[in-house]
C-alpha cells in the first residue's frame, strides 16, 4: 500500500514528503520533479512569494545510485523565505481561512494554523505526485491537468494530440488549452488586482491509458472515485469535485448519460482491450473502478481568502471589529491549482496501481500488469 504524508510550515525551513510503499527499481529523474515544481510556481496572478522561491527537490532517503529501494522515500523542498521564528502573531482572522477555527480548536496562536494550512504545503504534494507520474509512465499512463474556467470566463479545451495540448498549456499564462480565452482571463486578473480582490475557477485533469480494474466495488473506502474525490478535496481552496459529467448527469435522462459499449478487435492490444465507448460521461469510472476509458476529474477552486482589501473581521484579542489581516499572497493561483490537482490525482492512481499489481518492485509490477492484460483478453 502506498501512503504519503507531508510536513513543514509555509515559512519554516523546508517542506517534506514522506512516501511509504513505493516500489523498488524506479530510477528517479529529479529534473522532472523540478519541472512540476516550477510549473506550480507559475501562472498569471501569482504573488511576490514566487519571486523569492526557486523550488527544487532533494531526495533524502530511499534511493541508491538514483534508483528506489522499496524503503521509505523522503523528498525535501527547501524554503528560501525561512523566517517563521521571526514572524509575529496574527490577531485578525481572515474570513474563508482556517485562522479562527484552528486557533480555537488547538487553543493556540493563529500563526500556528495559517503556517500549516497555507497552500505552500502543496509543493511537497507536487514533488510526491511528480515521482508518482514517473511510476505511471512506466505503464504508459499520462496524467495531464489544465484550467477550463476562471470565474465566469470559460476556456474549453481544443481537441488536439497530447503533445499539441502540452504546447498550448505551457504557452498559456493561465495553463488553459484555449488561447482565445487567455486575453480575457489576463484582463480579468488585472481588474481583480486593481480592486484588491481574488479569483478562483475550475481545473480539469485527464489520465490516459489506464487499464480496467483499478479501485474496487467491494467496500466504500476502496472505491477509486471516492479516493480521488477525497484526495482532490483535501487541496487548499478546493470546494467541489466532479468526475465525468458530474453534476450535469443529474440534469439528463439515463439515455443521455450512460456510455454505450462496443468492441473493436483491432484495438484489443490497448489497455481498454478493445472495449470502446462513443462517449465518456462516466469519466472513466464505473462502480468505483476504472473502465478502460480516460479518467476525467474536475475541481472547483474558490478565490484565495487573503485579500489586499481585507474583509471585515474582529481582533481575536480585543473582540473589537477590525479588518482582516493581510499577508503577501496571490490574486489568482488557479494555474498552480491545475498542477497540484494533476499530481494529487497521479499519486492516487499510483497507489491504485500498486494495490492491484503489487508494490515490492517495478519488475514484479510490470510482470503482473502484462499477465493481467493477457488474462483479461481471454475473458
C-alpha positions in Angstrom: 0.0 0.0 0.0 1.4 3.4 -1.0 1.0 6.0 1.7 2.3 9.6 1.8 2.5 12.3 4.3 3.8 15.9 4.2 5.4 18.0 6.9 6.6 21.6 7.2 5.3 25.2 7.5 4.9 27.9 4.9 7.8 30.0 6.4 9.7 27.1 8.1 13.0 25.6 6.9 11.6 23.1 4.5 8.6 21.0 3.2 8.9 17.3 3.3 7.0 14.5 1.5 7.3 11.0 3.0 6.3 8.1 0.7 6.0 4.6 2.2 5.3 1.6 0.0 6.9 2.9 -3.2 8.3 0.0 -5.3 11.9 -0.7 -5.8 13.7 -0.3 -9.1 12.5 3.0 -10.4 15.3 5.4 -11.5 14.2 8.8 -10.3 14.6 11.8 -12.7 14.7 14.8 -10.4 14.6 17.2 -13.3 11.0 16.0 -14.0 10.1 16.7 -10.4 11.7 20.1 -10.5 9.8 20.9 -13.7 6.5 20.2 -12.0 7.6 22.4 -9.0 8.4 25.2 -11.4 5.0 24.9 -13.1 3.4 25.1 -9.7 5.1 28.4 -9.1 3.8 29.8 -12.5 0.6 31.2 -13.9 -0.8 34.7 -14.1 -1.8 36.4 -10.9 0.8 34.9 -8.6 2.2 36.9 -5.7 5.6 38.0 -4.5 6.5 34.8 -2.7 7.2 33.1 -6.1 10.0 35.6 -6.7 11.7 34.5 -3.5 11.4 30.8 -4.0 13.0 28.6 -6.7 11.7 25.2 -5.7 13.8 22.2 -6.4 13.7 18.7 -4.8 16.3 16.8 -2.8 15.8 13.1 -2.4 16.9 12.4 1.2 16.2 8.7 1.7 15.0 5.5 -0.1 17.4 5.6 -3.1 20.7 4.0 -4.1 22.6 5.2 -7.2 19.4 7.1 -8.1 17.0 4.2 -8.0 14.3 3.5 -5.4 15.0 0.7 -2.9 11.4 -0.1 -1.7 12.2 1.6 1.6 10.6 4.9 2.7 11.3 7.9 0.4 11.7 11.4 1.8 11.6 14.3 -0.6 12.7 17.8 0.6 11.8 21.2 -0.9 13.7 23.9 0.9 12.1 27.3 1.8 14.2 30.3 0.8 11.8 32.5 2.8 12.6 30.8 6.1 11.6 33.3 8.7 9.0 31.6 10.9 10.7 32.2 14.2 10.9 36.0 13.4 7.2 36.3 12.5 4.6 37.9 14.7 1.2 36.5 15.8 -1.8 37.4 13.7 -4.7 38.8 15.7 -7.3 39.4 13.0 -8.6 36.1 11.4 -9.3 36.1 7.7 -12.8 35.0 6.5 -12.5 31.9 4.4 -9.3 30.7 6.0 -8.7 28.3 8.9 -7.4 31.1 11.2 -10.3 31.4 13.6 -11.4 27.8 13.6 -7.9 26.5 14.0 -6.9 28.9 16.8 -10.0 27.8 18.8 -9.5 24.1 18.0 -5.9 24.0 19.1 -6.2 26.7 21.8 -3.2 28.4 20.4 -2.0 31.1 18.0 -3.4 31.8 14.6 0.2 31.8 13.3 0.4 28.1 14.1 -2.6 27.3 12.0 -2.0 29.5 8.9 1.6 28.3 8.5 0.5 24.7 8.1 -2.9 25.4 6.4 -1.1 27.5 3.7 -1.1 26.3 0.2 2.7 26.4 0.3 2.3 22.8 1.7 1.3 21.7 -1.8 4.9 22.0 -3.0 5.5 18.7 -1.1 2.5 17.1 -2.7 3.5 18.1 -6.2 7.0 16.7 -5.6 5.5 13.4 -4.5 3.0 13.4 -7.4 5.7 14.0 -9.9 7.5 10.9 -8.6 4.2 9.0 -8.9 3.9 10.2 -12.5 7.3 8.6 -13.3 6.0 5.3 -12.0 2.8 5.6 -14.0 4.8 6.5 -17.1 6.4 3.0 -16.9 2.9 1.7 -17.8 2.2 4.2 -20.5 -0.2 6.2 -18.3 -0.2 10.0 -18.7 -1.8 12.5 -16.3 -2.5 16.0 -17.7 -4.0 19.0 -15.9 -5.2 22.3 -17.2 -7.6 25.2 -16.5 -11.0 25.2 -18.1 -12.6 28.3 -16.4 -11.6 31.4 -14.5 -14.6 32.9 -12.6 -17.3 33.2 -15.4 -14.8 33.0 -18.3 -14.9 29.6 -19.9 -11.9 28.2 -21.6 -13.0 24.8 -23.1 -10.1 22.7 -24.3 -9.5 22.2 -28.0 -9.3 18.6 -29.4 -5.6 18.0 -30.3 -2.9 15.5 -29.7 -1.4 15.3 -26.2 1.9 16.9 -27.5 -0.1 19.7 -29.1 -2.1 20.2 -25.9 1.0 20.4 -23.7 2.4 23.1 -26.0 -0.8 25.1 -25.8 -0.9 24.7 -22.0 2.7 25.6 -21.5 2.3 28.7 -23.6 -0.8 29.9 -21.8 -0.5 32.5 -19.0 -3.2 30.6 -17.1 -2.4 27.0 -18.3 -5.5 26.8 -20.4 -5.9 24.9 -23.7 -7.8 27.8 -25.2 -5.6 30.7 -26.5 -8.8 32.6 -27.5 -9.8 32.9 -23.8 -6.4 33.9 -22.4 -6.6 37.6 -23.2 -10.0 37.9 -21.4 -8.6 35.9 -18.4 -5.5 38.1 -18.1 -7.7 41.2 -18.2 -9.9 39.9 -15.5 -7.0 39.1 -13.3 -5.6 42.6 -13.8 -9.0 44.0 -12.9 -9.1 42.0 -9.7 -5.6 43.0 -8.8 -6.5 46.7 -9.1 -9.6 46.1 -6.9 -7.6 44.2 -4.2 -9.7 41.1 -4.8 -9.0 37.5 -5.6 -10.3 34.9 -8.2 -11.0 31.2 -8.5 -12.1 28.9 -11.2 -12.2 25.3 -12.5 -9.4 22.9 -13.4 -9.6 19.5 -15.1 -7.3 16.5 -15.1 -7.3 13.7 -17.7 -5.4 10.4 -17.2 -5.0 8.3 -20.4 -4.2 4.6 -21.0 -5.5 3.3 -17.6 -6.3 -0.4 -17.5 -9.5 -1.9 -16.3 -10.0 -2.6 -12.6 -8.1 0.0 -10.6 -10.1 0.5 -7.4 -12.8 -1.8 -6.2 -16.6 -2.0 -5.8 -16.5 -4.2 -2.7 -16.2 -1.5 0.1 -16.8 2.2 0.3 -13.2 3.0 1.3 -11.7 1.1 -1.7 -13.8 2.8 -4.5 -11.4 4.8 -6.7 -13.8 7.6 -7.3 -14.2 8.2 -3.6 -10.4 8.1 -3.1 -9.9 10.6 -5.9 -12.6 12.9 -4.5 -11.1 12.8 -1.0 -7.6 13.5 -2.3 -8.6 16.4 -4.5 -11.0 17.9 -1.9 -8.1 17.9 0.6 -6.2 20.5 -1.5 -6.4 24.0 -0.1 -9.2 26.2 -1.6 -11.0 23.3 -3.4 -14.7 23.3 -2.7 -16.1 20.8 -5.3 -15.1 17.7 -7.3 -16.7 16.2 -10.3 -15.9 13.0 -12.2 -17.0 12.8 -15.8 -20.3 14.7 -16.3 -20.5 15.2 -12.6 -23.5 17.4 -11.6 -24.6 17.6 -15.2 -25.5 13.9 -15.1 -28.3 14.8 -12.6 -29.9 17.1 -15.3 -30.1 14.5 -18.0 -32.1 11.3 -18.6 -30.2 8.0 -18.4 -30.3 7.6 -22.2 -28.1 10.8 -22.4 -25.7 9.8 -19.6 -24.6 6.2 -19.8 -21.8 5.3 -22.2 -22.8 2.6 -24.7 -20.3 -0.2 -25.1 -18.9 -1.6 -28.4 -16.0 -3.9 -29.2 -13.2 -3.2 -31.8 -11.0 -6.2 -32.2 -8.3 -4.1 -33.9 -7.8 -2.3 -30.5 -7.6 -5.4 -28.4 -3.9 -4.8 -27.6 -4.6 -1.4 -26.0 -5.3 -1.1 -22.2 -9.0 -0.9 -22.8 -8.8 -4.3 -24.5 -10.9 -3.2 -27.5 -13.9 -2.3 -25.4 -14.7 1.2 -26.8 -17.3 3.9 -26.0 -18.6 6.7 -28.2 -18.9 8.9 -25.1 -17.1 9.1 -21.7 -19.7 10.6 -19.5 -18.7 8.4 -16.6 -15.2 9.9 -16.7 -13.5 6.5 -16.9 -15.0 5.1 -13.6 -17.9 2.8 -13.1 -18.8 1.2 -9.7 -15.6 2.6 -8.2 -13.3 1.0 -10.8 -11.5 2.2 -13.9 -13.3 1.0 -17.1 -10.5 1.5 -19.6 -11.6 4.9 -20.7 -9.8 8.2 -19.9 -10.2 9.3 -16.4 -11.7 12.9 -16.2 -11.6 14.7 -12.8 -12.7 18.3 -12.4 -12.2 20.6 -9.3 -13.6 23.9 -8.3 -11.2 26.3 -6.6 -12.6 29.2 -4.5 -10.9 32.6 -4.6 -8.0 32.9 -2.2 -9.1 34.1 1.2 -6.3 36.6 1.7 -7.5 39.9 0.1 -5.4 43.0 -0.3 -8.5 44.9 0.5 -9.5 42.8 3.6 -13.0 41.8 4.5 -14.5 42.7 7.9 -13.3 40.6 10.9 -12.5 41.1 14.6 -9.4 41.4 16.7 -9.3 38.0 18.4 -7.6 39.5 21.5 -10.0 42.5 22.0 -13.1 41.1 20.2 -13.5 44.5 18.6 -14.3 44.9 14.9 -11.3 45.3 12.6 -10.3 44.5 9.0 -8.9 41.0 8.5 -5.2 40.5 8.4 -3.2 40.7 5.1 0.0 38.9 4.3 1.7 38.6 1.0 -0.5 36.5 -1.2 -1.7 35.7 -4.8 -4.5 37.3 -6.7 -5.2 34.1 -8.5 -3.4 30.7 -8.1 -5.7 28.8 -10.5 -2.9 27.8 -12.8 -0.9 26.4 -9.9 -4.1 24.6 -8.7 -4.2 22.7 -12.0 -0.6 21.4 -11.4 -1.5 20.4 -7.8 -4.7 18.6 -8.8 -2.8 16.8 -11.6 -0.1 15.5 -9.2 -2.6 14.6 -6.4 -4.5 12.5 -9.0 -1.3 10.9 -10.1 -0.5 9.9 -6.5 -3.9 8.4 -6.1 -3.6 6.4 -9.3 -0.1 5.2 -8.4 -1.5 3.9 -5.1 -4.2 2.1 -7.0 -1.6 0.6 -9.4 0.5 -0.7 -6.5 -2.6 -2.1 -4.8 -3.6 -4.1 -7.9 -0.2 -5.1 -9.3 1.9 -5.4 -6.2 4.4 -2.8 -5.0 7.6 -4.6 -3.9 9.4 -3.9 -7.2 8.8 -2.3 -10.6 9.9 -5.5 -12.3 7.2 -7.5 -10.5 4.6 -4.9 -11.1 5.3 -5.0 -14.9 5.1 -8.7 -14.9 1.8 -8.8 -13.1 0.4 -6.0 -15.3 1.3 -7.9 -18.5 -0.2 -11.1 -17.1 -3.4 -9.3 -16.1 -3.9 -7.9 -19.6 -3.3 -11.3 -21.2 -5.8 -13.0 -18.9 -8.3 -10.1 -19.4 -8.1 -10.5 -23.2 -9.1 -14.2 -22.8 -12.1 -13.1 -20.7 
